[in-house]
Amino acid sequence: MNNLLTRLPTEPEVEEELRLHIDLLVSENIQRGMSPEEARAATLKRFGNIDRVKNECVEICRRNRPLQRAFKIFLMLLALAGLIIKITSTDFHVARIGGVFILVAVAARLLLYVRSLTPSRFLPRNETSSFTIFR
Amino acid sequence: MAKDRTDLMQGTLELLILKTLERESLHGYGIVQRIHETVEDLLKVEDGSLYPALYRMQERGWIKSEWGLSENNRRAKFYKLTRTGQKQLERERANWERVSKAISRILQTA
């Protein structure tokens, strides 16, 4: 359930996160007395293969996307089913079940929407990857 | 006497991350720093290996993340333990204690 409701990070977000770590490591090495070049080399050695790490993280996020898409379709169908039940049913209790379907579907969809908005406001615009300086 | 650095055993990185996040939310660099401070160079954690582990743990619902500002005012993703993560930490801790006890017994008798 967590995978369905969690906002999945995008590739620029993964890059942003790794970039901060690398920059902090470089600063730490410079503070220890290394030259910028030495600091970058030491950072690369300590961090490991940046591209491999980035691709692995992106892949983990990517494999949950089809699941989330399927969940959104399920919510749409649930709302539709609820609507049909509500319109066609003459029994009050059955119509109420239709109402619950609609409510659950709308609430879950809203939650997904809100979660997709929250972290993106921190994302930089038009930033390019700084990984190129290490390649 | 020089201390031998030991590479981290498979699966223990997650336990270390869970334990580190038990007290406070931290970004990736902060997590590695805290682990290194605690183990005093006895274990080697490759910084890059942390992130796939964090993403997998988030996928399992053990931790959650939130963007915020780091101590030097840069955007940073902070990780926090969830209730599921807290339970997982207890399970992992119990498992670790059982395994280390078993290995110690074997080493003592052999």
gemmi code that builds the backbone of each chain (N, CA, C; Angstrom):
import gemmi

chains = {
    "A": [
        ("MET", (0.841, -1.211, 0.000), (0.000, 0.000, 0.000), (0.874, 1.259, 0.000)),
        ("ASN", (1.988, 1.162, 0.747), (2.893, 2.303, 0.841), (3.407, 2.723, -0.538)),
        ("ASN", (3.737, 1.713, -1.381), (4.268, 2.002, -2.707), (3.257, 2.719, -3.582)),
        ("LEU", (1.979, 2.457, -3.302), (0.938, 3.043, -4.128), (0.717, 4.509, -3.788)),
        ("LEU", (0.941, 4.866, -2.553), (0.646, 6.232, -2.117), (1.887, 7.119, -2.001)),
        ("THR", (3.075, 6.514, -2.012), (4.296, 7.308, -1.879), (4.622, 7.996, -3.195)),
        ("ARG", (5.025, 9.251, -3.084), (5.442, 9.967, -4.291), (6.821, 9.453, -4.701)),
        ("LEU", (6.936, 9.008, -5.951), (8.208, 8.437, -6.394), (9.159, 9.542, -6.859)),
        ("PRO", (10.413, 9.487, -6.418), (11.363, 10.526, -6.835), (11.653, 10.453, -8.331)),
        ("THR", (11.891, 11.601, -8.928), (12.226, 11.644, -10.346), (13.747, 11.608, -10.488)),
        ("GLU", (14.220, 11.415, -11.714), (15.665, 11.335, -11.944), (16.395, 12.613, -11.502)),
        ("PRO", (15.858, 13.827, -11.831), (16.557, 15.039, -11.348), (16.630, 15.106, -9.823)),
        ("GLU", (15.622, 14.561, -9.157), (15.656, 14.568, -7.688), (16.755, 13.648, -7.160)),
        ("VAL", (16.904, 12.497, -7.814), (17.968, 11.559, -7.405), (19.327, 12.241, -7.596)),
        ("GLU", (19.487, 12.903, -8.753), (20.743, 13.607, -9.042), (21.008, 14.692, -8.008)),
        ("GLU", (19.955, 15.438, -7.680), (20.064, 16.524, -6.702), (20.557, 15.991, -5.354)),
        ("GLU", (20.002, 14.867, -4.977), (20.348, 14.269, -3.692), (21.810, 13.790, -3.678)),
        ("LEU", (22.211, 13.112, -4.754), (23.583, 12.607, -4.820), (24.584, 13.755, -4.933)),
        ("ARG", (24.175, 14.810, -5.654), (25.058, 15.962, -5.842), (25.394, 16.613, -4.499)),
        ("LEU", (24.388, 16.722, -3.652), (24.624, 17.320, -2.331), (25.650, 16.488, -1.549)),
        ("HIS", (25.457, 15.180, -1.588), (26.362, 14.289, -0.854), (27.806, 14.453, -1.361)),
        ("ILE", (27.947, 14.479, -2.682), (29.282, 14.604, -3.279), (29.914, 15.952, -2.936)),
        ("ASP", (29.128, 17.010, -3.029), (29.645, 18.341, -2.700), (30.081, 18.418, -1.234)),
        ("LEU", (29.298, 17.809, -0.345), (29.656, 17.830, 1.081), (30.934, 17.027, 1.338)),
        ("LEU", (31.069, 15.920, 0.602), (32.291, 15.118, 0.750), (33.518, 15.886, 0.259)),
        ("VAL", (33.364, 16.583, -0.877), (34.470, 17.380, -1.421), (34.864, 18.457, -0.401)),
        ("SER", (33.857, 19.154, 0.152), (34.130, 20.205, 1.154), (34.849, 19.625, 2.365)),
        ("GLU", (34.385, 18.462, 2.795), (35.008, 17.806, 3.959), (36.488, 17.512, 3.678)),
        ("ASN", (36.755, 17.005, 2.477), (38.147, 16.681, 2.114), (39.016, 17.930, 1.997)),
        ("ILE", (38.425, 19.020, 1.476), (39.178, 20.283, 1.366), (39.499, 20.804, 2.769)),
        ("GLN", (38.524, 20.690, 3.670), (38.750, 21.122, 5.062), (39.861, 20.323, 5.738)),
        ("ARG", (40.041, 19.101, 5.270), (41.113, 18.264, 5.833), (42.475, 18.603, 5.240)),
        ("GLY", (42.478, 19.557, 4.335), (43.750, 20.029, 3.793), (44.065, 19.581, 2.385)),
        ("MET", (43.136, 18.919, 1.726), (43.400, 18.468, 0.355), (43.181, 19.607, -0.637)),
        ("SER", (43.830, 19.514, -1.784), (43.567, 20.477, -2.860), (42.229, 20.076, -3.482)),
        ("PRO", (41.559, 20.996, -4.205), (40.262, 20.635, -4.813), (40.339, 19.370, -5.672)),
        ("GLU", (41.432, 19.219, -6.408), (41.562, 18.038, -7.284), (41.685, 16.768, -6.456)),
        ("GLU", (42.515, 16.857, -5.417), (42.686, 15.690, -4.534), (41.371, 15.352, -3.843)),
        ("ALA", (40.665, 16.424, -3.452), (39.390, 16.234, -2.749), (38.381, 15.524, -3.647)),
        ("ARG", (38.341, 15.914, -4.922), (37.410, 15.269, -5.858), (37.787, 13.811, -6.086)),
        ("ALA", (39.086, 13.570, -6.232), (39.538, 12.189, -6.460), (39.203, 11.316, -5.246)),
        ("ALA", (39.448, 11.855, -4.056), (39.174, 11.092, -2.831), (37.671, 10.843, -2.674)),
        ("THR", (36.873, 11.848, -3.086), (35.411, 11.720, -3.007), (34.924, 10.601, -3.908)),
        ("LEU", (35.446, 10.599, -5.142), (35.047, 9.558, -6.091), (35.392, 8.173, -5.575)),
        ("LYS", (36.564, 8.087, -4.961), (37.027, 6.794, -4.443), (36.099, 6.335, -3.318)),
        ("ARG", (35.729, 7.280, -2.457), (34.909, 6.911, -1.302), (33.459, 6.646, -1.703)),
        ("PHE", (32.962, 7.423, -2.664), (31.550, 7.302, -3.017), (31.265, 6.064, -3.862)),
        ("GLY", (32.202, 5.714, -4.715), (31.944, 4.614, -5.657), (31.453, 5.168, -6.980)),
        ("ASN", (30.943, 4.300, -7.810), (30.516, 4.694, -9.148), (29.194, 5.481, -9.106)),
        ("ILE", (29.271, 6.777, -9.375), (28.103, 7.659, -9.242), (26.989, 7.261, -10.206)),
        ("ASP", (27.365, 6.989, -11.458), (26.336, 6.635, -12.444), (25.619, 5.346, -12.065)),
        ("ARG", (26.371, 4.403, -11.574), (25.764, 3.122, -11.187), (24.773, 3.337, -10.039)),
        ("VAL", (25.192, 4.142, -9.073), (24.330, 4.433, -7.917), (23.053, 5.135, -8.384)),
        ("LYS", (23.243, 6.144, -9.244), (22.083, 6.907, -9.738), (21.119, 6.000, -10.502)),
        ("ASN", (21.680, 5.183, -11.404), (20.821, 4.302, -12.200), (20.078, 3.300, -11.330)),
        ("GLU", (20.750, 2.818, -10.320), (20.113, 1.839, -9.427), (18.924, 2.483, -8.695)),
        ("CYS", (19.140, 3.717, -8.221), (18.068, 4.432, -7.506), (16.900, 4.730, -8.444)),
        ("VAL", (17.213, 5.196, -9.651), (16.166, 5.523, -10.623), (15.372, 4.267, -10.972)),
        ("GLU", (16.083, 3.156, -11.099), (15.435, 1.880, -11.439), (14.476, 1.434, -10.333)),
        ("ILE", (14.870, 1.630, -9.098), (14.008, 1.268, -7.962), (12.714, 2.087, -8.017)),
        ("CYS", (12.849, 3.380, -8.347), (11.660, 4.242, -8.446), (10.799, 3.822, -9.635)),
        ("ARG", (11.483, 3.527, -10.745), (10.779, 3.231, -11.992), (9.913, 1.973, -11.888)),
        ("ARG", (10.393, 0.983, -11.140), (9.657, -0.280, -11.111), (8.321, -0.163, -10.362)),
        ("ASN", (8.156, 0.927, -9.616), (6.889, 1.115, -8.912), (5.887, 1.944, -9.705)),
        ("ARG", (6.350, 2.555, -10.806), (5.446, 3.423, -11.567), (4.269, 2.669, -12.195)),
        ("PRO", (4.491, 1.489, -12.849), (3.336, 0.783, -13.423), (2.304, 0.419, -12.360)),
        ("LEU", (2.802, 0.114, -11.156), (1.923, -0.241, -10.039), (1.043, 0.955, -9.663)),
        ("GLN", (1.672, 2.133, -9.641), (0.919, 3.342, -9.290), (-0.102, 3.678, -10.371)),
        ("ARG", (0.303, 3.469, -11.647), (-0.622, 3.747, -12.748), (-1.841, 2.837, -12.647)),
        ("ALA", (-1.571, 1.557, -12.368), (-2.661, 0.576, -12.235), (-3.581, 0.964, -11.074)),
        ("PHE", (-2.988, 1.489, -10.018), (-3.773, 1.887, -8.847), (-4.689, 3.069, -9.199)),
        ("LYS", (-4.180, 3.992, -9.994), (-4.988, 5.149, -10.396), (-6.173, 4.695, -11.252)),
        ("ILE", (-5.912, 3.726, -12.152), (-6.994, 3.201, -12.994), (-8.031, 2.508, -12.107)),
        ("PHE", (-7.525, 1.756, -11.124), (-8.435, 1.067, -10.198), (-9.333, 2.082, -9.470)),
        ("LEU", (-8.754, 3.188, -9.056), (-9.531, 4.218, -8.356), (-10.610, 4.816, -9.255)),
        ("MET", (-10.237, 5.018, -10.525), (-11.209, 5.549, -11.488), (-12.370, 4.587, -11.654)),
        ("LEU", (-12.040, 3.299, -11.793), (-13.070, 2.276, -11.974), (-13.949, 2.170, -10.733)),
        ("LEU", (-13.308, 2.318, -9.579), (-14.050, 2.247, -8.312), (-15.071, 3.389, -8.227)),
        ("ALA", (-14.613, 4.586, -8.613), (-15.502, 5.745, -8.590), (-16.646, 5.563, -9.588)),
        ("LEU", (-16.310, 5.021, -10.764), (-17.307, 4.789, -11.807), (-18.349, 3.761, -11.343)),
        ("ALA", (-17.832, 2.685, -10.746), (-18.730, 1.635, -10.234), (-19.648, 2.220, -9.165)),
        ("GLY", (-19.074, 3.039, -8.299), (-19.849, 3.686, -7.242), (-20.960, 4.559, -7.812)),
        ("LEU", (-20.588, 5.279, -8.856), (-21.551, 6.184, -9.496), (-22.697, 5.401, -10.121)),
        ("ILE", (-22.343, 4.313, -10.830), (-23.373, 3.486, -11.486), (-24.312, 2.886, -10.430)),
        ("ILE", (-23.704, 2.361, -9.353), (-24.513, 1.763, -8.273), (-25.458, 2.817, -7.694)),
        ("LYS", (-24.917, 3.994, -7.474), (-25.694, 5.076, -6.847), (-26.874, 5.508, -7.737)),
        ("ILE", (-26.618, 5.573, -9.046), (-27.664, 6.032, -9.960), (-28.738, 4.947, -10.177)),
        ("THR", (-28.259, 3.708, -10.392), (-29.202, 2.653, -10.787), (-29.925, 1.984, -9.611)),
        ("SER", (-29.313, 2.019, -8.445), (-29.911, 1.274, -7.337), (-31.124, 1.990, -6.728)),
        ("THR", (-32.121, 1.183, -6.447), (-33.326, 1.735, -5.808), (-33.264, 1.511, -4.296)),
        ("ASP", (-32.443, 0.533, -3.911), (-32.285, 0.228, -2.477), (-31.358, 1.270, -1.831)),
        ("PHE", (-31.805, 1.850, -0.751), (-31.029, 2.902, -0.073), (-29.650, 2.412, 0.388)),
        ("HIS", (-29.632, 1.193, 0.959), (-28.362, 0.664, 1.496), (-27.351, 0.379, 0.392)),
        ("VAL", (-27.846, -0.154, -0.699), (-26.950, -0.438, -1.843), (-26.424, 0.879, -2.413)),
        ("ALA", (-27.297, 1.859, -2.520), (-26.880, 3.172, -3.035), (-25.820, 3.799, -2.123)),
        ("ARG", (-25.948, 3.506, -0.852), (-24.976, 4.038, 0.118), (-23.583, 3.429, -0.097)),
        ("ILE", (-23.580, 2.133, -0.451), (-22.298, 1.466, -0.758), (-21.635, 2.155, -1.952)),
        ("GLY", (-22.461, 2.504, -2.941), (-21.954, 3.235, -4.111), (-21.320, 4.545, -3.693)),
        ("GLY", (-21.964, 5.218, -2.752), (-21.437, 6.485, -2.231), (-20.103, 6.305, -1.540)),
        ("VAL", (-19.986, 5.201, -0.794), (-18.720, 4.902, -0.100), (-17.605, 4.653, -1.120)),
        ("PHE", (-17.927, 3.928, -2.191), (-16.950, 3.660, -3.265), (-16.409, 4.991, -3.809)),
        ("ILE", (-17.343, 5.889, -4.096), (-16.946, 7.188, -4.677), (-16.061, 7.954, -3.691)),
        ("LEU", (-16.473, 7.950, -2.448), (-15.738, 8.687, -1.413), (-14.306, 8.163, -1.254)),
        ("VAL", (-14.197, 6.828, -1.190), (-12.869, 6.208, -1.028), (-11.985, 6.543, -2.230)),
        ("ALA", (-12.555, 6.411, -3.439), (-11.779, 6.657, -4.663), (-11.315, 8.112, -4.729)),
        ("VAL", (-12.221, 9.023, -4.417), (-11.866, 10.454, -4.485), (-10.827, 10.798, -3.422)),
        ("ALA", (-11.010, 10.267, -2.212), (-10.061, 10.562, -1.126), (-8.661, 10.040, -1.462)),
        ("ALA", (-8.591, 8.809, -1.977), (-7.280, 8.226, -2.322), (-6.627, 9.000, -3.457)),
        ("ARG", (-7.436, 9.409, -4.443), (-6.884, 10.159, -5.583), (-6.366, 11.524, -5.125)),
        ("LEU", (-7.112, 12.150, -4.217), (-6.689, 13.448, -3.677), (-5.379, 13.318, -2.912)),
        ("LEU", (-5.283, 12.236, -2.132), (-4.062, 11.984, -1.361), (-2.863, 11.830, -2.290)),
        ("LEU", (-3.069, 11.076, -3.367), (-2.002, 10.896, -4.358), (-1.600, 12.233, -4.955)),
        ("TYR", (-2.589, 13.052, -5.248), (-2.328, 14.356, -5.862), (-1.540, 15.258, -4.915)),
        ("VAL", (-1.973, 15.302, -3.661), (-1.297, 16.158, -2.667), (0.147, 15.702, -2.487)),
        ("ARG", (0.352, 14.387, -2.425), (1.706, 13.868, -2.252), (2.593, 14.165, -3.456)),
        ("SER", (1.997, 14.233, -4.616), (2.803, 14.525, -5.808), (3.221, 15.989, -5.840)),
        ("LEU", (2.516, 16.843, -5.095), (2.842, 18.276, -5.115), (3.934, 18.645, -4.122)),
        ("THR", (3.875, 18.076, -2.931), (4.666, 18.563, -1.803), (6.164, 18.760, -2.046)),
        ("PRO", (6.934, 17.712, -2.404), (8.376, 17.930, -2.441), (8.864, 18.691, -3.654)),
        ("SER", (8.074, 18.721, -4.731), (8.588, 19.281, -5.974), (8.874, 20.775, -5.884)),
        ("ARG", (8.309, 21.449, -4.889), (8.553, 22.893, -4.801), (10.006, 23.199, -4.451)),
        ("PHE", (10.708, 22.188, -3.942), (12.119, 22.389, -3.590), (13.041, 22.154, -4.779)),
        ("LEU", (12.479, 21.612, -5.840), (13.340, 21.234, -6.955), (13.842, 22.443, -7.729)),
        ("PRO", (15.111, 22.418, -8.089), (15.654, 23.531, -8.845), (15.159, 23.514, -10.291)),
        ("ARG", (15.108, 24.657, -10.898), (14.709, 24.711, -12.303), (15.947, 24.841, -13.174)),
        ("ASN", (15.897, 24.144, -14.305), (16.968, 24.196, -15.306), (18.362, 23.924, -14.745)),
        ("GLU", (18.430, 23.068, -13.778), (19.774, 22.739, -13.265), (20.317, 21.528, -14.016)),
        ("THR", (21.564, 21.606, -14.342), (22.163, 20.457, -15.023), (22.961, 19.659, -14.029)),
        ("SER", (23.242, 18.445, -14.368), (23.953, 17.576, -13.433), (25.394, 18.030, -13.268)),
        ("SER", (25.841, 18.022, -12.017), (27.241, 18.395, -11.766), (28.129, 17.169, -11.802)),
        ("PHE", (27.522, 16.013, -12.127), (28.319, 14.784, -12.140), (29.384, 14.824, -13.228)),
        ("THR", (29.133, 15.645, -14.243), (30.058, 15.689, -15.371), (31.463, 16.092, -14.928)),
        ("ILE", (31.556, 16.876, -13.849), (32.881, 17.320, -13.423), (33.714, 16.161, -12.873)),
        ("PHE", (33.054, 15.088, -12.521), (33.790, 13.945, -11.972), (34.124, 12.897, -13.020)),
        ("ARG", (33.526, 13.057, -14.187), (33.726, 12.004, -15.199), (35.094, 12.096, -15.838)),
    ],
    "B": [
        ("MET", (48.207, -0.045, 17.839), (47.900, -1.122, 16.904), (46.916, -0.630, 15.853)),
        ("ALA", (47.219, -0.887, 14.611), (46.322, -0.433, 13.543), (45.036, -1.242, 13.542)),
        ("LYS", (43.937, -0.503, 13.365), (42.651, -1.190, 13.337), (42.382, -1.696, 11.924)),
        ("ASP", (41.901, -2.895, 11.826), (41.524, -3.422, 10.518), (40.114, -2.975, 10.195)),
        ("ARG", (39.957, -2.399, 9.019), (38.617, -1.989, 8.592), (37.930, -3.187, 7.971)),
        ("THR", (36.696, -3.401, 8.361), (35.964, -4.547, 7.844), (34.870, -4.077, 6.908)),
        ("ASP", (34.768, -4.714, 5.754), (33.670, -4.387, 4.847), (32.360, -4.835, 5.478)),
        ("LEU", (31.345, -4.037, 5.208), (30.049, -4.307, 5.824), (29.442, -5.596, 5.280)),
        ("MET", (28.910, -6.412, 6.172), (28.287, -7.657, 5.748), (26.956, -7.372, 5.064)),
        ("GLN", (26.625, -8.241, 4.136), (25.371, -8.119, 3.399), (24.172, -8.012, 4.354)),
        ("GLY", (23.350, -7.020, 4.164), (22.130, -6.908, 4.964), (22.277, -6.070, 6.219)),
        ("THR", (23.505, -5.869, 6.671), (23.667, -5.124, 7.923), (23.556, -3.617, 7.718)),
        ("LEU", (23.755, -3.173, 6.470), (23.655, -1.738, 6.206), (22.251, -1.226, 6.564)),
        ("GLU", (21.253, -2.026, 6.240), (19.875, -1.618, 6.536), (19.647, -1.493, 8.040)),
        ("LEU", (20.219, -2.412, 8.781), (20.094, -2.352, 10.245), (20.760, -1.076, 10.779)),
        ("LEU", (21.949, -0.775, 10.250), (22.665, 0.431, 10.693), (21.873, 1.697, 10.350)),
        ("ILE", (21.269, 1.712, 9.171), (20.483, 2.886, 8.764), (19.263, 3.043, 9.668)),
        ("LEU", (18.564, 1.936, 9.898), (17.370, 1.993, 10.759), (17.732, 2.508, 12.142)),
        ("LYS", (18.821, 1.993, 12.684), (19.232, 2.400, 14.031), (19.630, 3.878, 14.054)),
        ("THR", (20.337, 4.308, 13.005), (20.782, 5.705, 12.931), (19.598, 6.662, 12.838)),
        ("LEU", (18.567, 6.223, 12.136), (17.405, 7.102, 11.969), (16.415, 7.012, 13.129)),
        ("GLU", (16.707, 6.144, 14.079), (15.782, 5.961, 15.204), (15.638, 7.255, 16.011)),
        ("ARG", (16.745, 7.972, 16.161), (16.731, 9.178, 16.995), (16.314, 10.432, 16.267)),
        ("GLU", (16.750, 10.551, 15.011), (16.494, 11.813, 14.301), (16.430, 11.620, 12.786)),
        ("SER", (15.851, 12.587, 12.108), (15.829, 12.571, 10.646), (17.183, 13.063, 10.144)),
        ("LEU", (17.686, 12.421, 9.133), (18.987, 12.826, 8.588), (18.982, 12.697, 7.070)),
        ("HIS", (19.835, 13.476, 6.402), (20.009, 13.263, 4.966), (21.104, 12.214, 4.769)),
        ("GLY", (21.284, 11.776, 3.518), (22.200, 10.669, 3.245), (23.596, 10.871, 3.802)),
        ("TYR", (24.156, 12.057, 3.536), (25.514, 12.354, 4.022), (25.551, 12.281, 5.547)),
        ("GLY", (24.511, 12.820, 6.185), (24.430, 12.803, 7.654), (24.388, 11.383, 8.196)),
        ("ILE", (23.681, 10.506, 7.482), (23.585, 9.110, 7.935), (24.968, 8.455, 7.916)),
        ("VAL", (25.682, 8.648, 6.804), (27.019, 8.045, 6.696), (27.955, 8.602, 7.768)),
        ("GLN", (27.890, 9.937, 7.947), (28.743, 10.575, 8.955), (28.477, 9.991, 10.343)),
        ("ARG", (27.183, 9.867, 10.668), (26.802, 9.362, 11.983), (27.284, 7.920, 12.178)),
        ("ILE", (27.150, 7.113, 11.120), (27.612, 5.713, 11.223), (29.124, 5.688, 11.438)),
        ("HIS", (29.856, 6.480, 10.647), (31.319, 6.498, 10.773), (31.764, 7.003, 12.148)),
        ("GLU", (31.060, 8.018, 12.652), (31.389, 8.539, 13.995), (31.201, 7.451, 15.053)),
        ("THR", (30.121, 6.689, 14.903), (29.786, 5.683, 15.905), (30.730, 4.486, 15.857)),
        ("VAL", (31.028, 4.012, 14.667), (31.850, 2.791, 14.570), (33.355, 3.096, 14.595)),
        ("GLU", (33.685, 4.391, 14.592), (35.080, 4.829, 14.682), (36.006, 4.071, 13.737)),
        ("ASP", (35.636, 4.052, 12.458), (36.525, 3.501, 11.449), (36.674, 1.971, 11.485)),
        ("LEU", (35.860, 1.312, 12.288), (35.958, -0.154, 12.342), (35.260, -0.807, 11.149)),
        ("LEU", (34.271, -0.121, 10.642), (33.536, -0.632, 9.482), (33.650, 0.360, 8.334)),
        ("LYS", (33.640, -0.195, 7.133), (33.704, 0.683, 5.971), (32.342, 0.691, 5.276)),
        ("VAL", (31.740, 1.864, 5.205), (30.480, 1.998, 4.464), (30.771, 2.825, 3.224)),
        ("GLU", (30.626, 2.222, 2.064), (30.838, 2.985, 0.838), (29.637, 3.918, 0.672)),
        ("ASP", (29.920, 5.210, 0.583), (28.829, 6.196, 0.568), (27.781, 5.899, -0.496)),
        ("GLY", (28.242, 5.503, -1.671), (27.312, 5.264, -2.777), (26.345, 4.127, -2.509)),
        ("SER", (26.773, 3.149, -1.733), (25.912, 1.986, -1.486), (24.732, 2.343, -0.581)),
        ("LEU", (24.832, 3.487, 0.073), (23.778, 3.918, 0.989), (22.464, 4.201, 0.237)),
        ("TYR", (22.585, 4.868, -0.916), (21.371, 5.362, -1.585), (20.447, 4.266, -2.116)),
        ("PRO", (20.978, 3.264, -2.839), (20.060, 2.182, -3.248), (19.393, 1.533, -2.029)),
        ("ALA", (20.158, 1.415, -0.930), (19.581, 0.835, 0.298), (18.453, 1.731, 0.826)),
        ("LEU", (18.676, 3.043, 0.815), (17.643, 3.984, 1.282), (16.388, 3.896, 0.412)),
        ("TYR", (16.596, 3.811, -0.903), (15.454, 3.757, -1.820), (14.675, 2.450, -1.654)),
        ("ARG", (15.413, 1.367, -1.433), (14.733, 0.077, -1.221), (13.949, 0.097, 0.086)),
        ("MET", (14.547, 0.703, 1.102), (13.881, 0.762, 2.413), (12.632, 1.640, 2.349)),
        ("GLN", (12.725, 2.672, 1.539), (11.563, 3.544, 1.372), (10.458, 2.801, 0.611)),
        ("GLU", (10.886, 2.008, -0.357), (9.952, 1.194, -1.130), (9.198, 0.221, -0.223)),
        ("ARG", (9.896, -0.289, 0.776), (9.270, -1.239, 1.710), (8.482, -0.541, 2.817)),
        ("GLY", (8.571, 0.781, 2.846), (7.805, 1.539, 3.834), (8.468, 1.647, 5.195)),
        ("TRP", (9.746, 1.314, 5.278), (10.455, 1.381, 6.563), (10.847, 2.815, 6.897)),
        ("ILE", (11.115, 3.591, 5.865), (11.484, 4.997, 6.066), (10.687, 5.864, 5.108)),
        ("LYS", (10.593, 7.152, 5.425), (9.992, 8.075, 4.469), (10.901, 9.282, 4.329)),
        ("SER", (10.734, 10.012, 3.254), (11.644, 11.135, 3.030), (10.880, 12.428, 2.808)),
        ("GLU", (11.583, 13.495, 3.050), (10.988, 14.821, 2.912), (12.099, 15.796, 2.540)),
        ("TRP", (11.827, 16.661, 1.592), (12.840, 17.657, 1.235), (12.830, 18.789, 2.259)),
        ("GLY", (14.018, 19.218, 2.630), (14.147, 20.322, 3.569), (15.458, 21.039, 3.316)),
        ("LEU", (15.909, 21.788, 4.280), (17.174, 22.512, 4.115), (18.239, 21.908, 5.010)),
        ("SER", (19.428, 21.735, 4.444), (20.536, 21.184, 5.227), (21.136, 22.283, 6.106)),
        ("GLU", (22.108, 21.907, 6.934), (22.737, 22.865, 7.848), (23.434, 24.019, 7.104)),
        ("ASN", (23.829, 23.754, 5.838), (24.437, 24.846, 5.067), (23.459, 25.448, 4.050)),
        ("ASN", (22.164, 25.328, 4.387), (21.094, 25.957, 3.602), (20.945, 25.443, 2.178)),
        ("ARG", (21.280, 24.184, 1.988), (21.048, 23.602, 0.669), (19.897, 22.629, 0.753)),
        ("ARG", (19.207, 22.454, -0.374), (18.109, 21.491, -0.371), (18.645, 20.103, -0.099)),
        ("ALA", (17.991, 19.389, 0.787), (18.445, 18.037, 1.120), (17.234, 17.174, 1.403)),
        ("LYS", (17.370, 15.910, 1.075), (16.272, 14.984, 1.344), (16.529, 14.312, 2.683)),
        ("PHE", (15.628, 14.531, 3.605), (15.783, 13.979, 4.956), (14.964, 12.699, 5.095)),
        ("TYR", (15.593, 11.702, 5.675), (14.928, 10.419, 5.865), (14.508, 10.251, 7.317)),
        ("LYS", (13.350, 9.623, 7.484), (12.776, 9.470, 8.803), (12.238, 8.049, 8.943)),
        ("LEU", (12.348, 7.492, 10.124), (11.850, 6.145, 10.374), (10.320, 6.164, 10.465)),
        ("THR", (9.672, 5.176, 9.855), (8.217, 5.064, 9.982), (7.904, 4.064, 11.101)),
        ("ARG", (6.635, 3.898, 11.392), (6.261, 2.930, 12.426), (6.641, 1.509, 11.969)),
        ("THR", (6.446, 1.235, 10.680), (6.844, -0.064, 10.121), (8.354, -0.232, 10.265)),
        ("GLY", (9.087, 0.851, 10.036), (10.540, 0.820, 10.158), (10.992, 0.533, 11.582)),
        ("GLN", (10.264, 1.111, 12.526), (10.579, 0.893, 13.945), (10.431, -0.592, 14.288)),
        ("LYS", (9.337, -1.176, 13.785), (9.104, -2.615, 14.029), (10.182, -3.445, 13.340)),
        ("GLN", (10.551, -3.021, 12.127), (11.587, -3.732, 11.383), (12.917, -3.666, 12.121)),
        ("LEU", (13.190, -2.514, 12.711), (14.428, -2.355, 13.481), (14.470, -3.366, 14.629)),
        ("GLU", (13.347, -3.520, 15.302), (13.294, -4.488, 16.407), (13.542, -5.903, 15.898)),
        ("ARG", (12.921, -6.224, 14.769), (13.106, -7.564, 14.180), (14.555, -7.786, 13.783)),
        ("GLU", (15.134, -6.784, 13.100), (16.517, -6.904, 12.613), (17.490, -6.999, 13.782)),
        ("ARG", (17.206, -6.223, 14.826), (18.071, -6.214, 16.004), (18.048, -7.604, 16.678)),
        ("ALA", (16.842, -8.153, 16.823), (16.695, -9.475, 17.451), (17.408, -10.526, 16.609)),
        ("ASN", (17.255, -10.408, 15.290), (17.886, -11.364, 14.389), (19.412, -11.273, 14.479)),
        ("TRP", (19.896, -10.023, 14.519), (21.337, -9.809, 14.609), (21.895, -10.401, 15.901)),
        ("GLU", (21.198, -10.173, 16.988), (21.660, -10.691, 18.280), (21.690, -12.219, 18.277)),
        ("ARG", (20.675, -12.817, 17.644), (20.611, -14.275, 17.572), (21.782, -14.821, 16.755)),
        ("VAL", (22.017, -14.196, 15.608), (23.092, -14.663, 14.719), (24.457, -14.482, 15.379)),
        ("SER", (24.683, -13.296, 15.981), (26.009, -13.051, 16.577), (26.249, -13.978, 17.778)),
        ("LYS", (25.175, -14.281, 18.521), (25.287, -15.208, 19.644), (25.687, -16.600, 19.141)),
        ("ALA", (25.020, -17.009, 18.065), (25.289, -18.329, 17.493), (26.734, -18.415, 17.011)),
        ("ILE", (27.189, -17.373, 16.314), (28.566, -17.378, 15.794), (29.562, -17.376, 16.945)),
        ("SER", (29.276, -16.577, 17.982), (30.175, -16.530, 19.151), (30.306, -17.908, 19.791)),
        ("ARG", (29.186, -18.610, 19.901), (29.224, -19.947, 20.501), (30.093, -20.895, 19.698)),
        ("ILE", (29.928, -20.808, 18.382), (30.726, -21.683, 17.510), (32.205, -21.351, 17.652)),
        ("LEU", (32.513, -20.065, 17.683), (33.915, -19.654, 17.795), (34.521, -20.071, 19.135)),
        ("GLN", (33.710, -20.054, 20.164), (34.214, -20.437, 21.492), (34.473, -21.938, 21.595)),
        ("THR", (33.637, -22.718, 20.920), (33.794, -24.169, 21.037), (34.816, -24.719, 20.062)),
        ("ALA", (34.988, -24.074, 18.948), (35.881, -24.624, 17.917), (37.352, -24.563, 18.329)),
    ],
}
model = gemmi.Model(1)
for chain_id, residues in chains.items():
    chain = gemmi.Chain(chain_id)
    for i, (resn, *xyz) in enumerate(residues, 1):
        res = gemmi.Residue()
        res.name, res.seqid = resn, gemmi.SeqId(i, " ")
        for name, pos in zip(("N", "CA", "C"), xyz):
            atom = gemmi.Atom()
            atom.name, atom.element = name, gemmi.Element(name[0])
            atom.pos, atom.b_iso = gemmi.Position(*pos), 0.0
            res.add_atom(atom)
        chain.add_residue(res)
    model.add_chain(chain)
structure = gemmi.Structure()
structure.add_model(model)
structure.setup_entities()
